Amino acid sequence: MLSEVFITCAVTGSGNAVERSPHVPVTPEQIADAAIEATRAGAAVVHIHVRDPATRRASRDPALYRAVVQRIRKSDVNPVLNLTSGLGGDLVLGGPDSPLPPNPAATDMVGALERLAHVEELRPEICTLDCGSMNFGTNELVMINTYPTLRKMAARLQELAVRPELEVFDTGHLWLVHDLIEEGLIKHPLIQLCMGIRYGAPDNPATLMAMVNALPPGSVYSAFSIGRMQLPYVSMAALAGANVRVGLEDNLYLSRGRLATNAELVTRAVEILERIGVRVMGPDEVREKLALDVRR
């Protein structure tokens, strides 16, 4: 069990949660303000996706990321910025009988360095790196992250001095993490164990501990689950030696039938941790712990 942890707030994500809760931020201003409020509530790290304000769908537009990041950096709080690089690897096949060509309206596949365009411009302290491919839900969506693509992205992040947070959705993804370390592309592993996502690792304690026991030596890691298990995982993560992630990307509810804001989820996470004797770290403590290149 950890005696002190940091909280990451994933404020909006890329899914269809905007259709199910009015609290999911959409515009750059809303996303930045949600991140600022979450920081005031106790989050040290804010994980940022952006959405097209017109369609409300996930976007890779660097201008939208720029507007969010600038607004946060001009605020009176200074969270560790963690930008996603997950978009640009979505392959939606044409169906069981005619998988090819892929569905052109839903597929979003771009090159490795294009997925990092906003990271290269804005230089956050952390950027996510999804460490493997997997079926994503029950439709034709496949999340594509091949080893050559991830190798190229990891090498570029080294050049940019941006710390990758390695997103691990299943046990096999840890093999890829070990390979990146052996190649020298990851120096100090920072890992996020993403539990409970359909066709990835289930969120039961046995699977979580199997993944924890397979982590590279010296890893700093977090763990979260989606949906109703998000808040129970706050305490489970700390018990498993992990840091914590909450936010509307992964869960919309504070309790049964009670829609949450990002700040409310962070506040509840702080309460849970303090009640079990765990101290919550601030942004500057996390920067020191992770030896991050400070940007403001």
Phi, psi and omega in degrees: 000137176276144177269344175214141183221164170248151180253129170259136173249119177264104201275336183216323179072192184238002185272197185264024182299337179298336179280347187245351178209134177285353184271351180286119184288147185237305183285160177305321180296316179295318181295314179297315181296322177297320178294319179296315179296320179296323178295316178298331180280344177135358177286137175265332183235138174241127182260122193245123157252166171232161180231147173291119182300333182283313183266341184068011179267163181301148183222155173252011187296115179302330180295324178291317176298319181300316181297320179294309185296317180297321180294320178293315183294335178273355183281179179269010173241163186220066180290159169290126182270129180232102181266143177285151166235019186287333181285153183100004178233029183259113178251120178247110184286165186279353178129166184301325184271333180220073184296330179245141002286159176298162176292111186290335182285334185250339182284137177224093181237121178226172181290163185303313184285332176294329177293343181253012186302315181289329178290317180299321181288316193263343177048062173293168177286328182226147174220135181285152177222107183286116193265055174152166178261155178193155168296137183240094182084190189265002179264206186267010182283127173240125176277116188256119175216085181285160181298317177300322178296314181292325176300316181293319179294317180297320179296320180291322178296325175299316180296326182277352185058039174253129184281121177283136168260116188275111183274117185246116184257348181200167186298322181297334179295335178292332175299318180295320177302313180299321180294319178298322178294315181298329178281353182082011181276341174235121183269313184229098189296125172245116194233140174244118177270113187259105190252153171082006179275130189305129182074010165253205181288130174292161187265024177284154184300326181295318179292317178303312183290329174298320179289318177302318182289345179259005181291150174298147178303140177081007181292141162261127188219155174237165177213142175212163170231160182267167173065217188293346179271001182300309183289319172303328180289345175300311178284324180297321179299311181300320178296332180268010179080019185249158169277181197237144171226134172224177177136165186287350172299327190248341186198137184258352192243142172274326175203177183304120178078359184249103179293142185252162162260166176301315182297323179294322178294320177294315179303316179294322178297317177300316180299315180300313183295315181294327180289338176257015173083024180252130179274139180265128183276151176267171183303315183292327175296322178292320177302317180291316181299319184266359181053051183279150170284115187283131178234143178211000000 
